[in-house]
Amino acid sequence: MPLRGGRVTRTFLDAGVLIAAATGRDPDRTFVSSTFLCLEVLPKASYYRRRNEVEFYEAFFASVVAWAEPLDRLVRTAEQEAAKAGLALADALHVAAAVMLDADEFVTTERMGRAIYRVTGLRIRSIHPAATQAD
């Protein structure tokens, strides 16, 4: 059941967050994603036969409520976000997906001062121990 005025927080997780994620669900949160995030984490875990990690990713992706589509629009949005904030390829694609999916926040493992924090119109949060929340 959503607690915040009937609205569930839509969250896009960066690859580093998925890699470091622990079990447990927040009932006030749903997850949105893109195929690019799948490509960033699943193939390497599969290649190195890290079965628990693969199973975790598969369970996470099965819980995603919305996927960034169409891909041509996603790529155009990524190009715009990269130009505005100086983002690298993967971050630009992930931010574009979060924007297209109307995510309330983008959770990352990046430290403050990185290019991802120059993104506007999207709350950037870090789980990095040394990061100050950019709320």
Secondary structure, DSSP 4 states (H G I P E B T S, - for coil): ---STT-PEEEEE-HHHHHH--S---TTEEEEE-HHHHHHHHHHHHHTT-HHHHHHHHHHHHH-SEE---HHHHHHHHHHHHHHHT--HHHHHHHHHHHHTT-SEEEE-PPTTSGGGG--SSEEEE--TTPPPB-
